[in-house]
Amino acid sequence: MTSPDMDVAVIGGGPAGISACLALAGASDLKIALFENDAELGGMPRSCHYFFGMRDQRRLYTGPQYAGRLSALVRKSAVSINTEAHVLRITAGSQGDPHRIEVLMPKGPQSLTARFIVLAMGCFEAPSAARQIASQRPDGIYTTGALQQLVNLYHQKPGTKAVVIGSEHIALSSLITLKRAGLSIAAMIEEDSALKTYQLPAQVMRRYYGCEIYTGVSVHAILGEHRVEGIELRRDGNEQTFRIDCDTVILTGKFRPDSQLIDGTPIARDPCTQGPLADMNFMTSIPNIFAAGNILRGAHMHDLCALEGRAAARGILKRLQVSEPAPAEGVSVRAEAPIRYIVPQKISPVTAKPHFFSRLYPGHSLQVENTVNHPVLEARSGNELLWKQTFKRLIAGNRVLLPVHKFDWSRADPQKDIVVRLQNAKI
């Protein structure tokens, strides 16, 4: 067997990928290569606002400062940096053989091998076609990411009057970006009956920015042939529509993992997130292929993604102490609607221990699809109840820690999945 071209190939130059590189480079002499599509490192924070880096860098940065900090750190390390490098295909090695990646780089296509791969490609927002919103695709429709790049990186004004569709936390960031760019904001639209973010900051922004907030309203159509002229809305249970005039529409939230690279591979997917399944070491179902950050679930706080990158690096270092490849560790855990996901999707009872800084540690967490009141969250193995807890409220899009160390593992059947569900949930 020929020697691989590198020990670790990290795909994605955002917080998770860079943090994995830094952790590996700081604890070993492994040959590490980082591959990033864009010309610059840093990922989505490059075009964002505030509140980055508290958990991993122990101080607050703006998005560009945080991205710049991570980029500077990794460029000072021994990691081989490859920007404008598009990884086209992954081929999993068999029986301990190295994995292969096909990369399109500025100098041409490359076929490279690596003992380990870290998938850290992040996520993307669903466009209007995926949301099944009728339109003639006029100019003036943007996702939050496109808006932030247009305003914060290229200093362009996208329009004059905007409507924001969606109410996840990222929608509040869109409001800030629009106002900084000099647009008036007509409304924020949420199809569910409750907002998917905190009420207080949403109401403060509503008053400060002078925009309306509509809940229980769906977007029937985006109007306009060449440029957006308005949106047509429909209230739940009512066939009548009404119109809001605007020339800019921002589609926020509904994030999905950027996981196309695992298409056609034996890497198992989570049916809820469509990202890869991972164990407590952030290893996927294929030995020595790891995943960290928003590829696992969709949008999450970037410093938590960075901590997951570090956790994946620790997983690789643990694997180096094992002579033979082994499958992902633990008992499978899965969620039932309206829970969006649980990550990681495997639990190892032996290592399910409390962490002193549990809210900062990248352990098991879940997220609900809709804001629910007075739910009871429970975990079962078959008919056996392992754990339950009552909550006053669970806000959609918020990280909820799953205290697996509190599970009654003596009741668990190792041959059955652990199922986590909500009981008595009222929207």
C-alpha positions in Angstrom: 0.0 0.0 0.0 1.5 3.4 -1.0 1.8 6.2 1.5 -1.1 8.7 1.4 -0.5 12.2 0.2 -1.4 13.6 3.6 -2.6 12.5 7.0 -5.6 14.7 7.3 -7.7 16.5 4.6 -10.0 19.1 6.1 -12.7 20.2 3.6 -14.1 23.7 4.5 -12.3 26.8 5.7 -14.9 28.1 8.1 -14.7 28.0 12.0 -15.2 24.2 12.2 -12.6 23.4 9.6 -10.0 25.9 10.8 -10.4 24.9 14.4 -9.9 21.2 13.6 -6.7 22.2 11.7 -5.4 24.3 14.6 -6.1 21.6 17.2 -4.4 18.9 15.1 -1.4 21.1 14.3 -1.0 22.1 17.9 -1.0 18.5 19.2 0.8 16.5 16.6 3.2 16.5 13.6 0.6 15.2 11.2 0.6 16.4 7.6 -2.6 18.4 7.4 -4.2 20.1 4.3 -7.1 22.5 4.3 -9.3 22.9 1.2 -11.6 25.9 0.8 -13.8 26.9 -2.1 -13.5 30.6 -1.7 -10.5 32.8 -2.2 -10.5 33.8 1.5 -10.7 31.7 4.7 -13.2 32.3 7.5 -16.6 31.1 6.1 -19.9 32.9 6.7 -18.6 35.2 9.6 -16.6 37.2 7.0 -19.8 39.0 6.0 -21.7 39.0 9.4 -22.0 41.5 12.3 -21.3 40.9 16.0 -21.1 38.4 18.8 -18.6 35.9 17.5 -15.8 34.0 19.2 -16.9 34.0 22.9 -16.8 30.3 23.4 -13.7 29.4 21.4 -11.6 32.6 21.5 -12.8 33.8 24.9 -13.6 37.3 23.6 -16.2 39.0 21.4 -15.5 39.8 17.8 -17.4 41.1 14.8 -17.8 38.5 12.1 -15.0 39.9 9.9 -12.7 40.2 13.0 -13.4 36.6 14.0 -12.9 35.2 10.5 -9.6 37.2 10.3 -8.4 35.9 13.6 -9.0 32.3 12.7 -7.4 32.8 9.2 -4.3 34.4 10.7 -3.9 31.6 13.3 -4.1 28.8 10.7 -1.8 30.6 8.3 0.8 30.7 11.0 0.6 27.0 11.6 2.1 24.1 9.6 -1.2 23.4 7.8 -1.1 23.5 4.0 -3.7 26.1 2.9 -5.5 25.6 -0.4 -8.0 28.3 -1.3 -10.2 28.3 -4.5 -10.0 24.5 -4.1 -13.2 22.8 -5.1 -13.5 19.2 -3.7 -15.6 17.4 -6.3 -15.7 13.8 -5.0 -14.9 11.7 -2.0 -14.1 8.0 -2.3 -14.0 6.1 0.9 -11.1 3.7 1.3 -11.8 0.1 2.2 -10.3 -2.1 4.9 -8.0 0.6 6.2 -6.9 2.0 2.9 -6.6 5.8 2.6 -9.6 7.8 1.5 -9.4 9.7 -1.8 -10.5 13.2 -2.7 -10.8 14.7 -6.2 -10.0 18.5 -6.1 -10.2 21.2 -8.7 -7.5 23.7 -7.9 -6.2 26.8 -9.7 -3.3 24.7 -11.0 -5.6 22.0 -12.3 -7.4 18.9 -11.1 -5.7 16.8 -8.4 -6.4 13.3 -7.0 -5.2 13.1 -3.5 -5.3 10.5 -0.7 -5.6 11.0 3.1 -5.7 8.8 6.2 -8.4 11.0 7.7 -11.0 13.4 6.3 -12.9 16.1 8.2 -16.1 17.3 6.5 -16.7 20.9 7.5 -18.5 22.4 4.5 -21.2 24.3 6.5 -24.7 24.9 5.4 -26.9 27.1 3.1 -30.3 28.7 3.1 -33.1 27.3 1.1 -33.8 29.5 -2.0 -37.3 30.6 -3.2 -37.6 27.5 -5.5 -37.0 25.1 -2.6 -39.6 27.0 -0.5 -42.2 26.6 -3.3 -43.0 30.3 -3.5 -44.5 31.3 -6.8 -42.7 34.1 -8.7 -41.3 35.0 -12.1 -37.8 35.2 -10.5 -37.4 39.0 -10.6 -34.4 40.8 -9.4 -34.4 41.7 -5.7 -34.7 38.3 -4.1 -31.8 37.4 -1.7 -31.0 34.9 1.0 -29.5 36.3 4.2 -26.0 35.1 3.1 -26.3 36.9 -0.3 -27.6 40.0 1.4 -24.7 40.1 3.9 -22.1 39.6 1.2 -23.7 42.3 -1.0 -23.8 44.8 1.8 -20.9 44.0 4.1 -18.3 42.8 1.5 -19.2 44.7 -1.6 -20.9 47.7 0.0 -23.9 47.7 -2.3 -27.5 48.8 -1.6 -29.8 46.0 -2.7 -33.0 48.1 -2.9 -35.1 50.7 -1.1 -37.9 48.8 0.7 -37.6 45.3 2.0 -39.7 42.4 3.4 -38.0 39.7 5.5 -39.5 36.2 5.2 -38.8 34.0 8.2 -38.2 34.7 11.9 -35.3 32.5 13.0 -32.4 34.3 14.7 -30.8 35.0 11.4 -33.8 37.2 10.4 -32.8 39.7 13.1 -29.4 39.9 11.6 -31.1 40.6 8.2 -33.0 43.5 9.8 -29.7 45.0 11.1 -28.0 44.5 7.7 -30.9 46.1 5.8 -31.0 49.1 8.1 -27.3 49.6 7.9 -27.6 49.6 4.1 -30.2 52.3 4.2 -33.4 50.4 3.3 -36.8 50.8 5.0 -38.3 47.6 6.2 -41.9 46.9 5.5 -42.4 43.7 7.4 -41.1 40.4 8.8 -43.2 37.4 7.9 -43.5 34.1 9.8 -45.8 31.3 8.6 -46.0 29.6 12.0 -48.2 31.0 14.8 -45.2 31.9 16.9 -41.8 33.6 16.1 -38.8 31.3 15.9 -36.6 33.8 17.8 -36.8 35.6 21.1 -39.9 37.9 21.4 -38.1 40.8 23.2 -35.4 41.6 20.7 -37.9 41.1 17.8 -40.3 43.6 19.3 -37.6 46.1 20.1 -36.4 45.9 16.5 -40.0 46.2 15.3 -40.5 49.5 17.1 -37.0 50.8 16.4 -37.1 50.0 12.6 -40.8 50.7 12.2 -41.6 47.3 10.6 -44.7 45.1 11.0 -44.4 41.5 12.2 -46.9 39.0 10.8 -47.3 35.5 12.2 -49.6 32.8 10.9 -49.1 34.2 7.4 -47.8 32.4 4.4 -46.3 33.9 1.2 -48.6 33.2 -1.7 -46.4 34.8 -4.3 -43.6 37.3 -5.0 -44.9 39.9 -7.4 -43.0 41.5 -10.3 -41.6 40.5 -13.7 -38.2 42.2 -13.9 -37.9 43.6 -10.4 -39.8 42.7 -7.2 -42.9 44.9 -6.8 -44.4 43.3 -3.7 -45.5 40.1 -2.0 -48.9 38.5 -1.8 -49.7 37.0 1.6 -52.4 34.6 2.9 -53.5 34.2 6.5 -53.9 30.7 7.9 -57.4 29.3 7.2 -58.3 32.2 5.0 -58.4 32.1 1.2 -58.2 35.8 0.9 -54.8 37.4 0.1 -53.4 40.8 0.8 -50.3 42.6 -0.6 -47.3 44.4 0.8 -45.4 46.6 -1.6 -41.6 46.3 -1.6 -38.7 46.0 -4.1 -36.5 43.6 -2.1 -37.3 40.2 -0.5 -35.0 38.5 2.0 -35.4 34.8 2.5 -34.0 33.8 5.9 -33.5 30.5 7.7 -34.5 27.0 6.6 -30.8 26.1 6.6 -29.7 22.8 5.2 -26.3 21.1 5.5 -24.0 21.5 2.5 -23.6 17.7 2.2 -23.6 17.0 -1.5 -20.1 15.5 -1.3 -21.5 12.5 0.6 -23.9 11.7 -2.3 -22.9 8.4 -3.8 -20.7 7.5 -0.8 -21.4 4.9 1.9 -21.5 7.7 4.6 -24.8 7.3 6.4 -27.2 10.4 6.4 -29.5 11.6 9.1 -33.0 11.5 7.5 -33.9 14.7 9.5 -31.0 16.9 8.7 -29.8 15.3 5.5 -26.3 15.7 6.8 -23.9 12.9 7.9 -24.6 10.8 11.0 -21.8 11.2 13.6 -20.8 9.6 16.9 -19.6 11.2 20.1 -16.2 11.7 18.6 -17.8 13.3 15.5 -16.8 10.3 13.3 -19.2 9.4 10.6 -20.4 5.8 9.8 -17.2 5.4 7.7 -14.1 4.9 9.8 -11.7 7.9 9.8 -14.1 10.2 8.1 -15.2 12.9 10.5 -17.7 15.7 10.3 -18.1 18.9 12.4 -20.0 22.2 12.3 -23.1 23.1 10.3 -22.8 20.2 7.9 -24.3 18.2 10.7 -27.5 20.1 11.2 -27.8 23.5 9.3 -27.2 26.8 11.0 -25.7 26.9 14.5 -23.5 29.4 16.4 -20.1 29.6 14.8 -18.1 29.4 17.9 -19.9 26.1 18.8 -19.0 24.9 15.3 -15.4 25.8 16.1 -15.6 23.7 19.3 -17.0 20.8 17.3 -14.0 21.1 15.0 -11.7 20.8 18.0 -13.7 17.7 19.2 -13.3 16.1 15.8 -9.6 16.7 16.0 -9.5 15.0 19.4 -11.4 12.1 17.8 -8.7 11.8 15.1 -6.0 11.8 17.8 -7.8 9.0 19.6 -8.1 7.0 16.4 -4.3 7.2 15.9 -4.0 5.1 19.1 -6.1 2.3 17.5 -4.4 -0.2 15.2 -7.5 -1.4 13.4 -10.4 0.8 12.0 -13.6 0.4 13.8 -17.2 1.6 13.1 -18.7 4.7 14.8 -19.2 4.2 18.5 -22.4 4.2 20.5 -26.1 3.5 20.5 -28.1 5.3 17.8 -30.4 8.1 19.0 -33.1 9.6 16.7 -35.7 12.4 17.0 -39.4 12.5 16.3 -41.1 15.6 14.9 -41.4 18.4 15.8 -37.8 17.9 16.9 -35.6 18.9 14.0 -32.5 17.0 14.9 -30.2 15.5 17.6 -26.5 15.8 17.1 -24.4 13.7 17.5 -26.7 10.8 16.6 -24.9 8.1 18.6 -24.5 7.9 22.4 -21.9 5.9 24.2 -23.1 5.2 27.8 -19.5 4.7 29.0 -18.5 8.3 28.0 -21.8 10.0 28.7 -20.5 12.1 31.5 -21.4 15.6 32.7 -19.1 18.4 31.6 -18.3 21.3 34.0 -18.9 23.8 31.2 -21.8 21.9 29.7 -23.3 24.9 27.9 -20.0 25.6 26.2 -19.1 22.0 25.4 -20.1 20.5 22.0 -22.1 17.6 23.4 -25.5 16.2 22.5 -28.1 18.9 21.6 -31.4 19.1 19.8 -33.5 21.8 18.1 -37.3 22.0 17.7 -39.0 22.9 14.4 -41.6 25.2 16.0 -41.8 27.2 19.2 -43.7 25.0 21.7 -45.1 25.7 25.2 -45.0 23.5 28.3 -43.5 20.4 26.5 -42.2 17.3 28.2 -39.1 16.0 26.5 -38.5 12.3 27.0 -36.0 9.6 25.8 -37.1 6.0 25.5 -35.4 2.7 24.6 -38.3 0.6 23.3 -41.0 1.0 25.9 -38.6 1.9 28.7 -38.4 5.5 29.8 -34.7 6.6 30.3 -35.2 10.3 31.1 -37.8 13.1 30.9 -37.9 16.8 31.7 -40.6 19.4 31.6 -39.8 22.8 30.0 -41.7 26.1 30.2 -41.0 26.9 26.5 -38.8 25.6 23.7 -38.0 28.3 21.1 -37.5 27.1 17.5 -34.0 27.3 16.4 -32.5 27.3 19.9 -29.9 24.8 21.0 -31.3 22.5 23.8 -28.8 20.4 25.6 -29.6 16.7 26.0 -28.2 15.5 29.4 -27.3 12.0 28.3 -25.5 11.5 31.6 -28.8 11.6 33.4 -30.3 8.7 31.4 -31.1 5.5 33.3 -28.8 3.4 31.2 -29.8 0.2 33.2 -33.1 0.3 31.3 -31.6 0.7 27.8 -31.6 -2.1 25.3 -28.3 -1.8 23.4 -30.0 -3.4 20.4 -32.6 -0.7 20.1 -32.4 3.0 19.0 -33.1 5.6 21.7 -36.0 7.8 20.6 -36.4 11.4 21.8 -39.8 12.9 21.5 -41.9 15.8 22.8 -45.1 15.1 24.8 -47.8 17.6 25.6 -46.4 20.2 23.2 -48.6 23.2 22.5 -47.7 25.7 19.8 
